[in-house]
Amino acid sequence: MNKNSLFNPYWREGQYQLKIQAYYYQEFKNYITPNNHRHCRAEIMYIVKGDCEVLIGSTSVPMKKGDFILIDTDIFHRLKVNEEGCRILNIEFFFHKKFCPFFTIDQLIMYMPNLKKFFSIQAPYILLKDPEERLGRLIRSLIGQLDNLEIGNDFTRQMLIGEILMTISNIYNQAKKVEKDPKSQYVAQAIEYIHQYYDYNLTVADIAKQVNLHERYLQHLFKKKTGYTVNAYLTKTRLKKAKQLLACTNIEISKICDYIGVNSQQYFSYLFKKHVGVSPQNYRKEKMQLGIKGT
């Protein structure tokens, strides 16, 4: 293990925090990094749209929407994107002596068991999926804060970095559980498919076909692992998105149906009131009066 490694126990023994050195949110087409390069910063690449290939030494790592890779320090790597293009979120960071009144890494680990497991890893890179796109939203928020040059933003940035680390460690530990229980992989794949295509006219048959299972068996596994039927989880996902759109945008309610894969405004209103307790119109009115984002 090199001394700058993200997983070096040294960083967990003193008052250290992560500091962002470089970042971007960019679309690439027909692109390849000029040189196989390395640096003393760890790096996260998150695929927002399209697909690409990351070369780690002589290993080719294909990536698509919702995938992210964490590359440790001093690891040779290179990005390759085809003509169809790929939009990427990227942050590079390193450990720095405490410079902000926020938790240090050792304090975060003390309160977060998953984070402790995560920092015990020894690997040149980690490739994972972000099925709910939570990590993507956090990295976008962090980049927005980094673009904001106001003095005093260090605390907000450290808070977001802490959330990013906790989210990655939770995703990593969930992936390890799936490895131990292969049946969980089918449920994870079904959930990922729902999150990617909830705005289509999805059926249980479509989802079962995607994960190569019989519908009835998928329903059994899904209910056992999540507590929801497939249709109930799909409805929950759609309504969560609908609440965000109602609270945060001025999109007409009649058009929100199209955004969440519901064919009829009448059926959408029925579903919304049944599960949320109020009509879409009243929900929007309440949230806008309070200035609260959809939850």
SVG drawing of the C-alpha trace seen along z (x, -y; Angstrom):
<svg xmlns="http://www.w3.org/2000/svg" viewBox="-60 -35 64 54">
<polyline fill="none" stroke="black" stroke-width="0.4" points="0.0,0.0 1.4,-3.4 1.6,-6.0 -0.9,-8.4 -3.5,-5.6 -7.1,-6.5 -7.1,-3.3 -3.8,-3.9 -4.6,-3.5 -2.4,-6.5 -5.3,-8.9 -7.6,-7.3 -5.2,-8.0 -5.0,-11.8 -7.1,-14.9 -7.5,-14.6 -10.2,-15.7 -10.7,-15.2 -10.0,-18.2 -11.1,-18.5 -8.2,-19.3 -9.9,-19.1 -13.4,-18.5 -15.5,-18.7 -19.0,-18.0 -18.4,-17.5 -19.6,-15.7 -17.0,-13.9 -17.2,-12.5 -14.6,-10.6 -12.2,-11.2 -9.2,-9.4 -7.0,-10.8 -3.7,-11.6 -1.5,-9.7 -1.9,-6.9 -1.5,-9.0 -1.5,-8.8 -1.6,-11.3 -1.4,-11.5 -5.2,-12.2 -8.0,-9.6 -10.7,-10.1 -14.4,-9.4 -15.8,-9.2 -19.6,-9.0 -21.4,-8.3 -24.5,-10.5 -25.3,-9.6 -23.9,-7.3 -21.1,-4.9 -17.3,-4.8 -14.3,-2.7 -11.8,-3.4 -8.4,-1.7 -6.8,-0.8 -3.3,0.2 -3.9,3.0 -7.5,3.7 -10.4,2.4 -13.4,1.3 -16.6,0.7 -19.0,-1.8 -22.6,-3.0 -25.2,-5.4 -25.4,-5.0 -22.0,-3.4 -19.2,-5.0 -15.6,-4.1 -13.3,-5.1 -9.7,-5.0 -7.0,-5.0 -4.0,-7.3 -1.0,-6.6 -2.9,-4.2 -2.3,-4.5 -5.6,-5.2 -7.0,-6.5 -10.5,-7.5 -11.9,-6.4 -15.2,-7.6 -16.7,-6.6 -18.6,-8.9 -21.9,-8.4 -20.6,-10.4 -20.7,-10.2 -21.4,-12.8 -19.3,-12.5 -19.1,-13.9 -15.6,-13.8 -13.9,-14.8 -10.3,-14.3 -9.4,-14.6 -6.7,-14.0 -6.3,-13.9 -5.4,-17.2 -4.8,-18.3 -8.1,-19.5 -8.9,-22.9 -12.7,-23.2 -15.0,-22.9 -16.5,-19.6 -15.9,-15.9 -12.6,-14.4 -12.3,-11.0 -11.6,-9.2 -14.7,-10.8 -16.9,-9.8 -15.6,-6.2 -16.3,-6.1 -20.0,-6.7 -20.4,-4.9 -19.7,-1.1 -20.0,-0.8 -17.4,-3.5 -15.0,-1.6 -15.4,1.5 -15.1,-0.6 -11.7,-2.1 -10.3,1.4 -10.4,2.2 -7.1,2.5 -7.9,2.3 -6.6,0.1 -10.2,-0.7 -13.8,0.1 -16.6,0.2 -20.1,-0.1 -23.7,-1.0 -25.8,-3.8 -29.3,-2.5 -31.2,-5.3 -28.8,-8.0 -28.3,-9.5 -24.6,-9.6 -24.9,-11.4 -27.1,-14.1 -24.6,-14.6 -21.6,-15.0 -23.5,-17.5 -24.4,-19.4 -20.7,-19.3 -19.5,-20.6 -22.1,-23.4 -20.6,-24.4 -17.1,-24.2 -18.1,-26.6 -19.5,-29.0 -16.5,-31.0 -18.2,-32.4 -16.0,-32.4 -17.4,-30.0 -18.5,-27.3 -15.9,-24.8 -18.4,-23.5 -21.0,-22.8 -18.4,-21.1 -17.2,-18.9 -20.7,-18.0 -21.3,-16.9 -18.0,-15.0 -19.0,-13.2 -22.4,-12.3 -20.6,-11.1 -18.3,-8.8 -21.2,-7.4 -23.3,-6.8 -20.4,-5.0 -19.7,-2.9 -23.4,-1.9 -23.5,-1.0 -20.3,1.0 -21.5,2.9 -24.8,3.7 -23.0,5.0 -21.0,7.3 -24.2,8.6 -25.5,9.4 -22.3,11.4 -23.0,13.5 -26.7,13.9 -26.9,14.3 -30.7,14.2 -30.4,10.6 -28.8,9.7 -32.0,10.3 -33.8,7.9 -31.0,5.4 -31.2,5.6 -35.0,5.3 -34.7,2.2 -32.0,0.7 -34.2,1.3 -37.2,-0.3 -35.2,-3.4 -33.9,-3.7 -37.2,-3.1 -40.0,-4.0 -41.0,-6.7 -41.9,-4.0 -45.1,-1.8 -43.3,0.9 -44.9,4.2 -43.8,6.9 -43.3,9.1 -40.9,6.5 -38.9,6.4 -38.9,10.2 -37.6,10.6 -34.8,8.1 -33.6,10.1 -34.2,13.5 -36.7,14.8 -40.3,16.0 -42.7,13.3 -44.1,15.3 -40.6,16.1 -39.5,12.5 -42.5,11.3 -41.7,13.8 -38.1,12.8 -38.9,9.1 -41.5,9.2 -39.2,11.2 -36.2,8.9 -38.0,5.4 -41.4,5.9 -43.0,4.5 -44.5,6.2 -42.9,5.2 -45.9,3.0 -46.0,1.4 -42.3,0.5 -42.7,-0.9 -45.7,-3.0 -43.6,-4.3 -40.7,-5.2 -43.1,-7.0 -44.8,-9.0 -41.5,-10.0 -40.5,-11.5 -44.0,-13.1 -43.6,-14.8 -40.3,-16.2 -41.7,-17.6 -44.8,-19.0 -42.7,-20.8 -39.7,-21.9 -41.0,-22.7 -43.9,-24.4 -44.5,-21.4 -48.2,-21.0 -49.8,-18.2 -51.2,-16.7 -47.6,-16.4 -46.2,-15.0 -48.0,-11.7 -45.7,-11.3 -42.6,-12.0 -43.4,-9.1 -44.9,-6.5 -48.6,-6.9 -50.8,-7.0 -53.8,-8.8 -54.1,-12.0 -57.2,-10.7 -55.4,-7.5 -52.4,-9.5 -54.6,-11.7 -56.3,-8.6 -52.9,-7.0 -51.4,-10.2 -54.4,-10.8 -54.5,-7.2 -50.8,-7.0 -50.0,-10.6 -53.3,-11.6 -53.9,-14.8 -54.5,-15.6 -51.5,-16.6 -52.9,-20.1 -53.1,-20.5 -49.7,-18.9 -48.1,-21.5 -49.9,-24.3 -48.8,-23.2 -45.2,-22.7 -44.9,-26.0 -46.5,-27.9 -44.0,-26.3 -41.0,-26.5 -40.3,-22.8 -38.9,-20.5 -40.6,-17.2 -39.9,-14.4"/>
</svg>
